[in-house]
């Protein structure tokens, strides 16, 4: 076993939360583990909508918190909602100081966009649909100029080392080639490595975002919260690309409508807010239209017209690749796994149930999102909890110190991830643990997940199946419908179940074993 010691804080992941935390911790030395070239491959960089923040004089953090509570379908922590929304404006100003070119009006004010379930226009954007990319570019530039931050690219975490309830270090492998594992031992670990959308066959997430970080924490004994609550974005562009390109919600905020093959606006009879209803409601409607063969599509022609090509360049580019002209044609859409409300159970101070293990971003579950994340609260939560984690780590570890750069010497040659097994897992999750669920489908999914796990030869694959097991088991146990979790066999919400799920992998595996034995 190869072991490398460091006094640097170890940050797993290189998205918005990871980089923002690394800057906040400075000048204490940190080491950031990035599977891709810095700034690429993170969900943050793909985010189109923006950051939710009460920046206008007509809006307040309290109103933002109330919208968050309403969207979360009864399981949002009110305390956390107020904490996060109260900090939002300050983080926008910090990102502006770092060089993020947020859209501004003629008077220099921030241009605010309205998205689903917000009572006001409060989403701060960049170049229409480029918020994630532009914020990440600002953070990457700042990180490159911060000498206390060491970036290790083309490297991926595959496990946590825990002794007597405390994290000792992180197991690392090469991300660009099969290799041996090296244990990197350090004083504290911050997990900021993304969500789980790639566990599904239709997703808007980058290819590597497949629940590995949640899975490795669960396998190390961490308590997991709300894993059954997966948010499906209603308007992924149904062009056959994997991952599916996203048609940002801001399009509907500017008046784009959802229609079917007959030209009917199918959201109007479903919800008074029509296209701007909460995401879970819109996603189910889009899913059911597609299941019925009615070809749902997003129509931007009348509301946005030719401006869609310049105001929303990511959408325009995806349409061009697919041979779709959004100026003259509706954009075919499908519901796609987009954001995981569940994750590693994270306390108000950013800590997990394992000592010296902090979490921020989509891998965490703080209580902010409840059963259904309010649009554009994801990036905001990553920023706020990156700040919280950084400050708590600094307080726990004491004064900063010098630390040499870490050197790694990997040996190549271990088993690579079996992509055929990954495909089996993704298909099983979409079929049984998708937008609409029932007991039979969830049990079939658990059976298939167990079979995939039995055939797995890598830690990465076992991390994926651990997270998949947690999602499916918690979904089977929650016999009601709430937010992003919809059971066709229990279609109503049950007030007695209006509480958060807390579950360990051991508990989920016990339920899975019972299901497999009964089938």
One Martini backbone bead per residue (centre of mass of N, CA, C, O) as a GRO file, in nm:
protein
  519
    1UNK     BB    1   0.094   0.038   0.025
    2UNK     BB    2   0.042   0.365  -0.061
    3UNK     BB    3   0.166   0.659   0.120
    4UNK     BB    4   0.064   1.006   0.161
    5UNK     BB    5   0.168   1.294   0.319
    6UNK     BB    6  -0.025   1.579   0.456
    7UNK     BB    7  -0.115   1.926   0.564
    8UNK     BB    8  -0.332   1.946   0.373
    9UNK     BB    9  -0.626   2.019   0.256
   10UNK     BB   10  -0.873   1.802   0.128
   11UNK     BB   11  -1.022   1.836  -0.200
   12UNK     BB   12  -1.307   1.689  -0.343
   13UNK     BB   13  -1.306   1.848  -0.621
   14UNK     BB   14  -1.375   2.125  -0.897
   15UNK     BB   15  -1.596   2.312  -0.835
   16UNK     BB   16  -1.743   2.571  -0.694
   17UNK     BB   17  -1.715   2.482  -0.398
   18UNK     BB   18  -1.416   2.403  -0.401
   19UNK     BB   19  -1.291   2.677  -0.500
   20UNK     BB   20  -1.421   2.867  -0.294
   21UNK     BB   21  -1.295   2.726  -0.048
   22UNK     BB   22  -0.997   2.752  -0.124
   23UNK     BB   23  -1.001   3.066  -0.114
   24UNK     BB   24  -1.101   3.091   0.184
   25UNK     BB   25  -0.863   2.929   0.324
   26UNK     BB   26  -0.673   3.117   0.252
   27UNK     BB   27  -0.337   3.038   0.323
   28UNK     BB   28  -0.412   2.763   0.363
   29UNK     BB   29  -0.325   2.464   0.259
   30UNK     BB   30  -0.429   2.299  -0.046
   31UNK     BB   31  -0.590   2.009  -0.212
   32UNK     BB   32  -0.708   1.953  -0.543
   33UNK     BB   33  -0.933   1.719  -0.684
   34UNK     BB   34  -0.916   1.669  -1.048
   35UNK     BB   35  -1.028   1.478  -1.308
   36UNK     BB   36  -0.996   1.731  -1.472
   37UNK     BB   37  -0.959   1.998  -1.616
   38UNK     BB   38  -0.978   2.286  -1.493
   39UNK     BB   39  -1.334   2.360  -1.534
   40UNK     BB   40  -1.405   2.065  -1.605
   41UNK     BB   41  -1.672   1.831  -1.547
   42UNK     BB   42  -1.862   2.024  -1.393
   43UNK     BB   43  -2.174   2.113  -1.310
   44UNK     BB   44  -2.128   2.415  -1.268
   45UNK     BB   45  -2.033   2.474  -1.570
   46UNK     BB   46  -2.340   2.386  -1.680
   47UNK     BB   47  -2.489   2.606  -1.560
   48UNK     BB   48  -2.750   2.832  -1.669
   49UNK     BB   49  -2.931   3.014  -1.497
   50UNK     BB   50  -2.797   3.061  -1.187
   51UNK     BB   51  -2.828   3.283  -0.905
   52UNK     BB   52  -2.999   3.302  -0.618
   53UNK     BB   53  -3.098   3.651  -0.534
   54UNK     BB   54  -3.178   3.930  -0.331
   55UNK     BB   55  -3.114   4.231  -0.523
   56UNK     BB   56  -3.369   4.378  -0.512
   57UNK     BB   57  -3.576   4.618  -0.367
   58UNK     BB   58  -3.841   4.417  -0.398
   59UNK     BB   59  -3.665   4.218  -0.234
   60UNK     BB   60  -3.607   3.929  -0.010
   61UNK     BB   61  -3.477   3.683   0.183
   62UNK     BB   62  -3.750   3.596   0.306
   63UNK     BB   63  -3.892   3.539   0.037
   64UNK     BB   64  -3.689   3.330  -0.059
   65UNK     BB   65  -3.736   3.134   0.176
   66UNK     BB   66  -4.038   3.084   0.125
   67UNK     BB   67  -4.002   2.959  -0.156
   68UNK     BB   68  -3.825   2.726  -0.059
   69UNK     BB   69  -4.035   2.599   0.129
   70UNK     BB   70  -4.259   2.554  -0.083
   71UNK     BB   71  -4.095   2.376  -0.288
   72UNK     BB   72  -4.003   2.146  -0.061
   73UNK     BB   73  -4.264   1.994   0.054
   74UNK     BB   74  -4.212   1.996   0.396
   75UNK     BB   75  -3.859   1.946   0.433
   76UNK     BB   76  -3.751   2.211   0.504
   77UNK     BB   77  -3.519   2.406   0.664
   78UNK     BB   78  -3.578   2.708   0.790
   79UNK     BB   79  -3.301   2.787   0.898
   80UNK     BB   80  -3.141   2.729   0.635
   81UNK     BB   81  -3.296   2.910   0.443
   82UNK     BB   82  -3.219   3.177   0.591
   83UNK     BB   83  -2.918   3.148   0.585
   84UNK     BB   84  -2.873   3.133   0.276
   85UNK     BB   85  -3.039   3.386   0.176
   86UNK     BB   86  -2.882   3.603   0.352
   87UNK     BB   87  -2.599   3.556   0.173
   88UNK     BB   88  -2.635   3.590  -0.135
   89UNK     BB   89  -2.548   3.884  -0.213
   90UNK     BB   90  -2.252   3.864  -0.115
   91UNK     BB   91  -2.164   3.647  -0.329
   92UNK     BB   92  -2.213   3.818  -0.577
   93UNK     BB   93  -2.006   4.036  -0.502
   94UNK     BB   94  -1.761   3.848  -0.489
   95UNK     BB   95  -1.778   3.746  -0.783
   96UNK     BB   96  -1.751   4.024  -0.908
   97UNK     BB   97  -1.466   4.082  -0.789
   98UNK     BB   98  -1.352   3.820  -0.956
   99UNK     BB   99  -1.503   3.878  -1.264
  100UNK     BB  100  -1.798   3.830  -1.296
  101UNK     BB  101  -2.022   3.896  -1.583
  102UNK     BB  102  -2.286   4.007  -1.501
  103UNK     BB  103  -2.580   4.107  -1.582
  104UNK     BB  104  -2.654   4.443  -1.693
  105UNK     BB  105  -2.778   4.745  -1.685
  106UNK     BB  106  -2.766   5.079  -1.767
  107UNK     BB  107  -2.726   5.138  -1.436
  108UNK     BB  108  -2.567   4.861  -1.319
  109UNK     BB  109  -2.765   4.657  -1.263
  110UNK     BB  110  -2.898   4.362  -1.202
  111UNK     BB  111  -3.016   4.109  -1.391
  112UNK     BB  112  -3.335   3.963  -1.349
  113UNK     BB  113  -3.464   3.635  -1.324
  114UNK     BB  114  -3.731   3.416  -1.381
  115UNK     BB  115  -3.836   3.125  -1.202
  116UNK     BB  116  -3.958   2.860  -1.082
  117UNK     BB  117  -4.133   2.935  -0.779
  118UNK     BB  118  -4.087   3.233  -0.796
  119UNK     BB  119  -4.207   3.556  -0.678
  120UNK     BB  120  -3.943   3.661  -0.825
  121UNK     BB  121  -3.688   3.829  -0.975
  122UNK     BB  122  -3.368   3.637  -0.865
  123UNK     BB  123  -3.177   3.566  -1.114
  124UNK     BB  124  -2.843   3.560  -1.175
  125UNK     BB  125  -2.678   3.631  -1.480
  126UNK     BB  126  -2.486   3.507  -1.779
  127UNK     BB  127  -2.533   3.536  -2.094
  128UNK     BB  128  -2.810   3.395  -2.007
  129UNK     BB  129  -2.653   3.062  -2.014
  130UNK     BB  130  -2.338   3.123  -1.855
  131UNK     BB  131  -2.292   3.111  -1.547
  132UNK     BB  132  -2.121   2.865  -1.472
  133UNK     BB  133  -1.885   2.917  -1.664
  134UNK     BB  134  -1.808   3.209  -1.566
  135UNK     BB  135  -1.763   3.152  -1.270
  136UNK     BB  136  -1.545   2.937  -1.311
  137UNK     BB  137  -1.341   3.120  -1.455
  138UNK     BB  138  -1.297   3.310  -1.215
  139UNK     BB  139  -1.200   3.092  -1.014
  140UNK     BB  140  -0.965   2.977  -1.174
  141UNK     BB  141  -0.802   3.237  -1.192
  142UNK     BB  142  -0.771   3.270  -0.884
  143UNK     BB  143  -0.639   2.997  -0.824
  144UNK     BB  144  -0.383   3.036  -1.008
  145UNK     BB  145  -0.308   3.295  -0.796
  146UNK     BB  146  -0.289   3.073  -0.551
  147UNK     BB  147  -0.026   2.933  -0.375
  148UNK     BB  148  -0.192   2.742  -0.160
  149UNK     BB  149  -0.289   2.593  -0.424
  150UNK     BB  150  -0.322   2.256  -0.519
  151UNK     BB  151  -0.344   2.093  -0.833
  152UNK     BB  152  -0.495   1.770  -0.919
  153UNK     BB  153  -0.500   1.632  -1.216
  154UNK     BB  154  -0.621   1.338  -1.326
  155UNK     BB  155  -0.781   1.276  -1.047
  156UNK     BB  156  -0.939   1.025  -0.826
  157UNK     BB  157  -1.167   0.938  -0.597
  158UNK     BB  158  -1.246   0.600  -0.420
  159UNK     BB  159  -1.196   0.669  -0.102
  160UNK     BB  160  -1.216   0.626   0.254
  161UNK     BB  161  -1.030   0.676   0.550
  162UNK     BB  162  -1.128   0.517   0.864
  163UNK     BB  163  -1.058   0.592   1.219
  164UNK     BB  164  -1.242   0.608   1.485
  165UNK     BB  165  -1.443   0.818   1.317
  166UNK     BB  166  -1.194   0.924   1.140
  167UNK     BB  167  -1.044   1.082   0.894
  168UNK     BB  168  -0.733   0.998   0.727
  169UNK     BB  169  -0.823   0.974   0.409
  170UNK     BB  170  -0.757   0.933   0.051
  171UNK     BB  171  -0.833   0.753  -0.225
  172UNK     BB  172  -0.631   0.731  -0.523
  173UNK     BB  173  -0.658   0.786  -0.883
  174UNK     BB  174  -0.651   0.771  -1.197
  175UNK     BB  175  -0.859   0.924  -1.455
  176UNK     BB  176  -0.694   0.848  -1.748
  177UNK     BB  177  -0.616   0.566  -1.603
  178UNK     BB  178  -0.530   0.277  -1.504
  179UNK     BB  179  -0.462   0.215  -1.146
  180UNK     BB  180  -0.346   0.249  -0.863
  181UNK     BB  181  -0.352   0.307  -0.511
  182UNK     BB  182  -0.352   0.607  -0.306
  183UNK     BB  183  -0.285   0.728   0.015
  184UNK     BB  184  -0.412   1.035   0.135
  185UNK     BB  185  -0.291   1.204   0.414
  186UNK     BB  186  -0.490   1.421   0.632
  187UNK     BB  187  -0.655   1.659   0.847
  188UNK     BB  188  -0.877   1.712   0.608
  189UNK     BB  189  -1.208   1.677   0.447
  190UNK     BB  190  -1.356   1.791   0.136
  191UNK     BB  191  -1.664   1.735  -0.010
  192UNK     BB  192  -1.706   1.845  -0.380
  193UNK     BB  193  -1.819   1.605  -0.616
  194UNK     BB  194  -2.121   1.593  -0.653
  195UNK     BB  195  -2.368   1.397  -0.783
  196UNK     BB  196  -2.619   1.154  -0.962
  197UNK     BB  197  -2.734   1.180  -1.260
  198UNK     BB  198  -2.546   0.956  -1.416
  199UNK     BB  199  -2.729   0.706  -1.317
  200UNK     BB  200  -2.880   0.799  -1.564
  201UNK     BB  201  -2.968   0.777  -1.906
  202UNK     BB  202  -3.110   1.064  -1.847
  203UNK     BB  203  -2.897   1.355  -1.854
  204UNK     BB  204  -2.729   1.677  -1.761
  205UNK     BB  205  -2.474   1.555  -1.666
  206UNK     BB  206  -2.173   1.488  -1.641
  207UNK     BB  207  -2.019   1.184  -1.688
  208UNK     BB  208  -1.885   1.163  -1.380
  209UNK     BB  209  -2.174   1.214  -1.246
  210UNK     BB  210  -2.233   0.907  -1.034
  211UNK     BB  211  -2.224   0.908  -0.701
  212UNK     BB  212  -1.934   0.856  -0.576
  213UNK     BB  213  -1.916   1.041  -0.324
  214UNK     BB  214  -2.156   0.934  -0.170
  215UNK     BB  215  -2.066   0.636  -0.178
  216UNK     BB  216  -1.797   0.662  -0.021
  217UNK     BB  217  -1.925   0.772   0.238
  218UNK     BB  218  -2.122   0.539   0.289
  219UNK     BB  219  -1.896   0.315   0.299
  220UNK     BB  220  -1.766   0.475   0.559
  221UNK     BB  221  -2.057   0.552   0.737
  222UNK     BB  222  -2.230   0.768   0.641
  223UNK     BB  223  -2.488   0.967   0.661
  224UNK     BB  224  -2.791   0.976   0.473
  225UNK     BB  225  -2.995   1.219   0.294
  226UNK     BB  226  -3.261   1.213   0.083
  227UNK     BB  227  -3.210   1.009  -0.175
  228UNK     BB  228  -3.502   1.001  -0.322
  229UNK     BB  229  -3.444   1.309  -0.409
  230UNK     BB  230  -3.491   1.369  -0.747
  231UNK     BB  231  -3.422   1.595  -1.003
  232UNK     BB  232  -3.614   1.671  -1.291
  233UNK     BB  233  -3.571   1.808  -1.587
  234UNK     BB  234  -3.809   1.915  -1.825
  235UNK     BB  235  -3.576   2.058  -2.048
  236UNK     BB  236  -3.441   1.850  -2.220
  237UNK     BB  237  -3.283   1.786  -2.512
  238UNK     BB  238  -3.419   1.560  -2.759
  239UNK     BB  239  -3.126   1.453  -2.943
  240UNK     BB  240  -2.939   1.197  -2.820
  241UNK     BB  241  -2.761   1.304  -2.621
  242UNK     BB  242  -2.466   1.218  -2.403
  243UNK     BB  243  -2.561   1.429  -2.252
  244UNK     BB  244  -2.827   1.628  -2.213
  245UNK     BB  245  -2.922   1.911  -2.314
  246UNK     BB  246  -3.008   2.231  -2.193
  247UNK     BB  247  -3.317   2.409  -2.134
  248UNK     BB  248  -3.355   2.669  -1.981
  249UNK     BB  249  -3.581   2.818  -1.759
  250UNK     BB  250  -3.553   3.109  -1.873
  251UNK     BB  251  -3.732   3.067  -2.118
  252UNK     BB  252  -3.997   3.051  -1.951
  253UNK     BB  253  -3.951   3.327  -1.812
  254UNK     BB  254  -3.984   3.460  -2.124
  255UNK     BB  255  -4.249   3.269  -2.246
  256UNK     BB  256  -4.212   2.994  -2.298
  257UNK     BB  257  -4.366   2.695  -2.424
  258UNK     BB  258  -4.558   2.399  -2.378
  259UNK     BB  259  -4.591   2.145  -2.624
  260UNK     BB  260  -4.743   1.939  -2.848
  261UNK     BB  261  -4.810   1.787  -3.146
  262UNK     BB  262  -5.095   1.960  -3.139
  263UNK     BB  263  -5.020   2.249  -2.992
  264UNK     BB  264  -5.062   2.204  -2.690
  265UNK     BB  265  -5.093   2.344  -2.367
  266UNK     BB  266  -5.044   2.118  -2.102
  267UNK     BB  267  -5.006   2.306  -1.834
  268UNK     BB  268  -5.268   2.472  -1.785
  269UNK     BB  269  -5.453   2.231  -1.649
  270UNK     BB  270  -5.239   2.159  -1.407
  271UNK     BB  271  -5.137   2.471  -1.348
  272UNK     BB  272  -5.150   2.807  -1.275
  273UNK     BB  273  -4.828   2.841  -1.368
  274UNK     BB  274  -4.760   2.635  -1.561
  275UNK     BB  275  -4.442   2.655  -1.678
  276UNK     BB  276  -4.389   2.781  -1.359
  277UNK     BB  277  -4.394   2.541  -1.214
  278UNK     BB  278  -4.282   2.317  -1.042
  279UNK     BB  279  -4.058   2.088  -1.151
  280UNK     BB  280  -4.204   1.823  -1.083
  281UNK     BB  281  -4.462   1.889  -1.244
  282UNK     BB  282  -4.336   1.939  -1.521
  283UNK     BB  283  -4.181   1.673  -1.551
  284UNK     BB  284  -4.426   1.484  -1.543
  285UNK     BB  285  -4.572   1.602  -1.785
  286UNK     BB  286  -4.351   1.548  -1.992
  287UNK     BB  287  -4.326   1.245  -1.944
  288UNK     BB  288  -4.627   1.170  -2.012
  289UNK     BB  289  -4.625   1.277  -2.299
  290UNK     BB  290  -4.403   1.087  -2.401
  291UNK     BB  291  -4.537   0.817  -2.317
  292UNK     BB  292  -4.795   0.896  -2.513
  293UNK     BB  293  -4.669   1.022  -2.790
  294UNK     BB  294  -4.677   1.372  -2.782
  295UNK     BB  295  -4.421   1.536  -2.815
  296UNK     BB  296  -4.264   1.734  -2.640
  297UNK     BB  297  -4.222   2.103  -2.642
  298UNK     BB  298  -4.032   2.399  -2.688
  299UNK     BB  299  -4.167   2.733  -2.738
  300UNK     BB  300  -3.985   3.031  -2.864
  301UNK     BB  301  -4.097   3.198  -3.104
  302UNK     BB  302  -4.282   3.429  -2.984
  303UNK     BB  303  -4.123   3.521  -2.719
  304UNK     BB  304  -3.810   3.532  -2.862
  305UNK     BB  305  -3.707   3.427  -3.119
  306UNK     BB  306  -3.402   3.525  -3.252
  307UNK     BB  307  -3.276   3.579  -2.960
  308UNK     BB  308  -3.199   3.284  -2.886
  309UNK     BB  309  -2.916   3.292  -3.036
  310UNK     BB  310  -2.790   3.525  -2.832
  311UNK     BB  311  -2.910   3.482  -2.530
  312UNK     BB  312  -2.877   3.141  -2.583
  313UNK     BB  313  -2.604   2.975  -2.676
  314UNK     BB  314  -2.635   2.683  -2.568
  315UNK     BB  315  -2.904   2.623  -2.701
  316UNK     BB  316  -2.826   2.693  -2.990
  317UNK     BB  317  -2.598   2.483  -3.015
  318UNK     BB  318  -2.766   2.226  -2.962
  319UNK     BB  319  -2.960   2.269  -3.197
  320UNK     BB  320  -2.753   2.270  -3.424
  321UNK     BB  321  -2.648   1.978  -3.375
  322UNK     BB  322  -2.963   1.868  -3.424
  323UNK     BB  323  -3.117   2.041  -3.653
  324UNK     BB  324  -3.242   2.292  -3.497
  325UNK     BB  325  -3.479   2.568  -3.532
  326UNK     BB  326  -3.593   2.783  -3.285
  327UNK     BB  327  -3.725   3.006  -3.467
  328UNK     BB  328  -3.920   2.772  -3.635
  329UNK     BB  329  -3.895   2.553  -3.396
  330UNK     BB  330  -3.957   2.330  -3.183
  331UNK     BB  331  -3.820   2.186  -2.885
  332UNK     BB  332  -3.735   1.891  -2.796
  333UNK     BB  333  -3.835   1.720  -2.488
  334UNK     BB  334  -3.708   1.596  -2.164
  335UNK     BB  335  -3.679   1.423  -1.882
  336UNK     BB  336  -3.396   1.482  -1.652
  337UNK     BB  337  -3.144   1.417  -1.466
  338UNK     BB  338  -3.010   1.692  -1.249
  339UNK     BB  339  -3.070   1.675  -0.921
  340UNK     BB  340  -2.956   1.612  -0.582
  341UNK     BB  341  -3.103   1.655  -0.278
  342UNK     BB  342  -2.946   1.443  -0.183
  343UNK     BB  343  -2.700   1.310   0.068
  344UNK     BB  344  -2.482   1.406   0.280
  345UNK     BB  345  -2.516   1.457   0.596
  346UNK     BB  346  -2.545   1.811   0.681
  347UNK     BB  347  -2.457   2.039   0.884
  348UNK     BB  348  -2.446   2.371   0.959
  349UNK     BB  349  -2.109   2.337   0.971
  350UNK     BB  350  -2.048   2.102   0.734
  351UNK     BB  351  -2.074   1.841   0.876
  352UNK     BB  352  -2.059   1.512   0.938
  353UNK     BB  353  -2.066   1.191   1.092
  354UNK     BB  354  -1.763   1.236   1.030
  355UNK     BB  355  -1.471   1.311   1.135
  356UNK     BB  356  -1.322   1.555   0.931
  357UNK     BB  357  -1.595   1.574   0.747
  358UNK     BB  358  -1.678   1.769   0.479
  359UNK     BB  359  -1.961   1.939   0.301
  360UNK     BB  360  -2.036   2.048  -0.042
  361UNK     BB  361  -2.291   2.074  -0.238
  362UNK     BB  362  -2.443   1.809  -0.404
  363UNK     BB  363  -2.329   1.591  -0.193
  364UNK     BB  364  -2.514   1.730  -0.011
  365UNK     BB  365  -2.749   1.751   0.287
  366UNK     BB  366  -2.890   2.039   0.456
  367UNK     BB  367  -3.220   2.123   0.408
  368UNK     BB  368  -3.286   2.326   0.174
  369UNK     BB  369  -3.453   2.146  -0.055
  370UNK     BB  370  -3.581   1.895   0.016
  371UNK     BB  371  -3.805   1.758  -0.227
  372UNK     BB  372  -3.757   2.050  -0.394
  373UNK     BB  373  -3.573   2.244  -0.574
  374UNK     BB  374  -3.507   2.560  -0.614
  375UNK     BB  375  -3.432   2.747  -0.852
  376UNK     BB  376  -3.089   2.833  -0.825
  377UNK     BB  377  -2.998   2.705  -0.531
  378UNK     BB  378  -2.744   2.533  -0.584
  379UNK     BB  379  -2.517   2.743  -0.616
  380UNK     BB  380  -2.573   2.887  -0.354
  381UNK     BB  381  -2.517   2.654  -0.158
  382UNK     BB  382  -2.224   2.610  -0.245
  383UNK     BB  383  -2.123   2.888  -0.147
  384UNK     BB  384  -2.212   2.887   0.148
  385UNK     BB  385  -2.078   2.605   0.229
  386UNK     BB  386  -1.796   2.680   0.154
  387UNK     BB  387  -1.770   2.897   0.368
  388UNK     BB  388  -1.838   2.726   0.614
  389UNK     BB  389  -1.623   2.506   0.581
  390UNK     BB  390  -1.373   2.684   0.573
  391UNK     BB  391  -1.412   2.814   0.855
  392UNK     BB  392  -1.423   2.545   1.020
  393UNK     BB  393  -1.151   2.433   0.938
  394UNK     BB  394  -0.980   2.667   1.042
  395UNK     BB  395  -1.079   2.644   1.337
  396UNK     BB  396  -0.992   2.345   1.384
  397UNK     BB  397  -0.675   2.370   1.279
  398UNK     BB  398  -0.588   2.658   1.274
  399UNK     BB  399  -0.319   2.785   1.185
  400UNK     BB  400  -0.138   2.842   0.935
  401UNK     BB  401   0.076   2.658   0.697
  402UNK     BB  402   0.326   2.515   0.559
  403UNK     BB  403   0.336   2.324   0.237
  404UNK     BB  404   0.423   2.094   0.040
  405UNK     BB  405   0.418   1.952  -0.240
  406UNK     BB  406   0.255   1.688  -0.389
  407UNK     BB  407   0.363   1.358  -0.471
  408UNK     BB  408   0.303   1.121  -0.740
  409UNK     BB  409   0.320   0.742  -0.791
  410UNK     BB  410   0.189   0.570  -1.038
  411UNK     BB  411   0.051   0.255  -1.129
  412UNK     BB  412  -0.035   0.083  -1.393
  413UNK     BB  413  -0.320  -0.178  -1.451
  414UNK     BB  414  -0.595  -0.166  -1.358
  415UNK     BB  415  -0.915  -0.181  -1.354
  416UNK     BB  416  -1.164  -0.073  -1.541
  417UNK     BB  417  -1.448   0.055  -1.607
  418UNK     BB  418  -1.753  -0.099  -1.687
  419UNK     BB  419  -1.962   0.027  -1.925
  420UNK     BB  420  -2.178  -0.195  -1.936
  421UNK     BB  421  -2.253  -0.174  -1.637
  422UNK     BB  422  -2.330   0.122  -1.636
  423UNK     BB  423  -2.564   0.091  -1.835
  424UNK     BB  424  -2.732  -0.099  -1.663
  425UNK     BB  425  -2.767   0.095  -1.427
  426UNK     BB  426  -2.900   0.335  -1.580
  427UNK     BB  427  -3.146   0.178  -1.686
  428UNK     BB  428  -3.256   0.089  -1.410
  429UNK     BB  429  -3.303   0.376  -1.296
  430UNK     BB  430  -3.497   0.480  -1.515
  431UNK     BB  431  -3.712   0.250  -1.497
  432UNK     BB  432  -3.744   0.242  -1.150
  433UNK     BB  433  -3.617   0.559  -1.048
  434UNK     BB  434  -3.781   0.783  -1.170
  435UNK     BB  435  -4.033   0.998  -1.216
  436UNK     BB  436  -4.202   0.725  -1.200
  437UNK     BB  437  -4.311   0.519  -0.928
  438UNK     BB  438  -4.292   0.175  -0.794
  439UNK     BB  439  -4.257  -0.113  -0.632
  440UNK     BB  440  -4.181  -0.297  -0.868
  441UNK     BB  441  -3.961  -0.114  -0.993
  442UNK     BB  442  -3.782  -0.088  -0.737
  443UNK     BB  443  -3.724  -0.389  -0.702
  444UNK     BB  444  -3.598  -0.436  -0.979
  445UNK     BB  445  -3.368  -0.235  -0.937
  446UNK     BB  446  -3.236  -0.366  -0.689
  447UNK     BB  447  -3.171  -0.631  -0.831
  448UNK     BB  448  -2.985  -0.505  -1.051
  449UNK     BB  449  -2.785  -0.364  -0.867
  450UNK     BB  450  -2.682  -0.624  -0.733
  451UNK     BB  451  -2.574  -0.750  -0.995
  452UNK     BB  452  -2.374  -0.529  -1.064
  453UNK     BB  453  -2.211  -0.542  -0.802
  454UNK     BB  454  -2.118  -0.841  -0.830
  455UNK     BB  455  -1.954  -0.755  -1.109
  456UNK     BB  456  -1.770  -0.568  -0.977
  457UNK     BB  457  -1.406  -0.435  -0.989
  458UNK     BB  458  -1.454  -0.142  -0.873
  459UNK     BB  459  -1.483   0.128  -0.667
  460UNK     BB  460  -1.652   0.307  -0.852
  461UNK     BB  461  -1.884   0.105  -0.893
  462UNK     BB  462  -1.952   0.074  -0.586
  463UNK     BB  463  -2.028   0.368  -0.548
  464UNK     BB  464  -2.265   0.368  -0.741
  465UNK     BB  465  -2.432   0.133  -0.611
  466UNK     BB  466  -2.467   0.266  -0.340
  467UNK     BB  467  -2.635   0.510  -0.434
  468UNK     BB  468  -2.854   0.353  -0.582
  469UNK     BB  469  -2.951   0.198  -0.333
  470UNK     BB  470  -3.038   0.445  -0.165
  471UNK     BB  471  -3.248   0.557  -0.357
  472UNK     BB  472  -3.430   0.301  -0.389
  473UNK     BB  473  -3.481   0.234  -0.089
  474UNK     BB  474  -3.605   0.508  -0.004
  475UNK     BB  475  -3.833   0.497  -0.218
  476UNK     BB  476  -3.966   0.239  -0.106
  477UNK     BB  477  -4.015   0.349   0.191
  478UNK     BB  478  -4.168   0.591   0.054
  479UNK     BB  479  -4.529   0.590   0.087
  480UNK     BB  480  -4.530   0.849  -0.120
  481UNK     BB  481  -4.580   1.187  -0.241
  482UNK     BB  482  -4.287   1.413  -0.288
  483UNK     BB  483  -4.197   1.604  -0.505
  484UNK     BB  484  -3.948   1.421  -0.669
  485UNK     BB  485  -4.132   1.197  -0.532
  486UNK     BB  486  -4.315   0.952  -0.730
  487UNK     BB  487  -4.602   0.746  -0.655
  488UNK     BB  488  -4.843   0.565  -0.822
  489UNK     BB  489  -4.924   0.390  -0.549
  490UNK     BB  490  -4.868   0.690  -0.388
  491UNK     BB  491  -4.996   0.994  -0.496
  492UNK     BB  492  -4.995   1.104  -0.205
  493UNK     BB  493  -4.952   1.293   0.054
  494UNK     BB  494  -4.809   1.237   0.389
  495UNK     BB  495  -4.799   1.395   0.684
  496UNK     BB  496  -4.640   1.164   0.844
  497UNK     BB  497  -4.389   1.202   0.607
  498UNK     BB  498  -4.285   1.509   0.685
  499UNK     BB  499  -3.971   1.399   0.658
  500UNK     BB  500  -3.657   1.321   0.682
  501UNK     BB  501  -3.411   1.120   0.560
  502UNK     BB  502  -3.221   0.866   0.745
  503UNK     BB  503  -2.938   0.677   0.613
  504UNK     BB  504  -2.771   0.381   0.566
  505UNK     BB  505  -2.617   0.146   0.387
  506UNK     BB  506  -2.689  -0.090   0.566
  507UNK     BB  507  -2.996  -0.045   0.552
  508UNK     BB  508  -3.024  -0.060   0.242
  509UNK     BB  509  -2.903  -0.349   0.212
  510UNK     BB  510  -3.117  -0.493   0.377
  511UNK     BB  511  -3.352  -0.425   0.191
  512UNK     BB  512  -3.231  -0.544  -0.066
  513UNK     BB  513  -3.208  -0.837   0.035
  514UNK     BB  514  -3.512  -0.878   0.078
  515UNK     BB  515  -3.593  -0.833  -0.216
  516UNK     BB  516  -3.416  -1.049  -0.352
  517UNK     BB  517  -3.531  -1.291  -0.190
  518UNK     BB  518  -3.841  -1.244  -0.288
  519UNK     BB  519  -3.791  -1.271  -0.615
   0.00000   0.00000   0.00000
